[in-house]
Amino acid sequence: MEKFHVCVVSLVAFSLLFHGGIARAVRRSHSHSSTQDNDDASEEWGYVEVRPKAHMFWWLYRSPYRVENSTKPWPIILWLQGGPGASGVGIGNFEEVGPLDTNLKTRNSTWLRKADLLFVDNPVGTGYSYVEDEKLFVKSDVEAATDLTTLLEEIFNKNQKLQKSPLYIVAESYGGKFAATLGLSALNAIESGKLKLKLGGVALGDSWISPEDFVLSWGPLLKDVSRLDKNGMESSNSLAVKIKQQLKDGQYVEATSSWSELEGLISSSSSSVDFYNFLLDSGMDPVSATATEKISEVISMKRYSRYLSTLKSSSSSSSSSTPGGDGDLNSLLNGAIKKKLKIIPENVTWGGQSDQVFSFLGGDFMKPRINEVDELLAKGVNVTIYNGQLDVICSTKGTEAWVEKLKWEGLQGFQSSQRSPLHCGADRLTRGFSKSYKNLHFYWILGAGHFVPVDQPCIALNMVGAITDSPASST
């Protein structure tokens, strides 16, 4: 059984491959236990068989902006996408923080300026990851965390170079639930000697940590910003209270169905507000502009399914000479990128099992993960929460509500702390606020919706530099 399969390639080779260069620039290697270490390699990718017949794909970029500092080690960011079933290798990489955009143009705001980047397609069945038997799809966030911990063990344990870098788990949307459970799972593996890495911290970006608090926030928030009237808010509140009771009664699948119903009610009452940015109408968000509702046939996901299906760049100035140059992420990942990677099985379509990923997690989707955040804080892990001001699905109002439920001993001190304004460079316009107390940090990002790195790239880059204590932050 081949448990580990990895490829290494340089960014120079990447450019050659996509712009008329030579195929021999790619070097391939096979290993049963560890990644191939190559000082000249700026990229590595591979599969880890996290369980028999369950294959998870990962892609690691080493930063060309690395700053060697004896007092501050260069960090690694593990990006966890949401959904569940959305691809970090596709969306987080090409749409948000990776080195290239969906037109394969350089992204000036890439988070590689502050850290190395590790993208994964999690849980198995997401993106390029796949299972050979549908019984192998995970049914809970905890099961997903176990698979991710196995992946980290395979990547880090025999690579001493990687072990020197602290790992920061940075999540978006439903990825926040994965991050909280993974943080605890990784800590347990580290303490037992099974995982050799340093956990630097966990960052929860617009994260679905407490579904109850989010659905209760939607009506009042949208009424305050004039997207709902009093009647719309009252109807929304009534259904949200029903969801709260379903969750109290342990009716999680029913609560997921009611959540979908609530989104439909709000959409019809608000002239289709975009759940990722309340200043926009549905479908106008730059990351999910023309996406379809592909998986709603399996489970009623409504607008949120746009996050899982064919995503396109909002740019209309793409070049037809560039592979994937129309900004179509689906075509790019199933075309030029699949060809570049070389190890994706022919019968695996990027995102082909994403609908099933969500379906199998339907019973866990509405469960909160506040207790896991509490436990991370109690263990001394640095926890950062950041939220876009304009987000609806994971609103700041809802996030603040679940933070107030923390039992962490430092909560009162955090709440009484003062916020500091955030700026970008010489621009003195207030871009957000932040405050910290002990190991809890909170960022309010103004002018951003659900996809903070897309809407406010400068402030997001500064923020992630602070979160990781990157040596590049002081240069």
Secondary structure as UniProt FT lines:
FT   STRAND          4..9
FT   HELIX           11..18
FT   TURN            19..20
FT   HELIX           23..25
FT   STRAND          27..30
FT   TURN            39..40
FT   STRAND          43..51
FT   TURN            52..53
FT   STRAND          54..61
FT   TURN            64..65
FT   STRAND          76..80
FT   TURN            83..85
FT   HELIX           88..97
FT   TURN            102..103
FT   TURN            108..109
FT   HELIX           111..113
FT   STRAND          116..120
FT   TURN            124..125
FT   TURN            127..128
FT   STRAND          130..131
FT   HELIX           134..136
FT   HELIX           141..156
FT   TURN            157..158
FT   HELIX           160..163
FT   STRAND          166..173
FT   HELIX           175..191
FT   TURN            192..193
FT   STRAND          198..207
FT   HELIX           211..224
FT   TURN            225..226
FT   HELIX           230..248
FT   TURN            249..250
FT   HELIX           252..269
FT   TURN            270..271
FT   STRAND          273..274
FT   TURN            275..276
FT   STRAND          277..281
FT   TURN            282..283
FT   TURN            289..290
FT   HELIX           294..297
FT   HELIX           302..307
FT   TURN            320..321
FT   TURN            323..326
FT   HELIX           329..334
FT   HELIX           336..341
FT   TURN            346..347
FT   TURN            350..353
FT   HELIX           354..360
FT   TURN            361..366
FT   HELIX           370..378
FT   TURN            379..380
FT   STRAND          383..388
FT   TURN            389..390
FT   TURN            393..394
FT   HELIX           396..403
FT   TURN            404..405
FT   TURN            409..410
FT   HELIX           411..416
FT   STRAND          420..424
FT   TURN            425..426
FT   STRAND          427..437
FT   TURN            438..439
FT   STRAND          440..445
FT   TURN            446..447
FT   HELIX           452..455
FT   HELIX           457..468
FT   HELIX           471..474
//
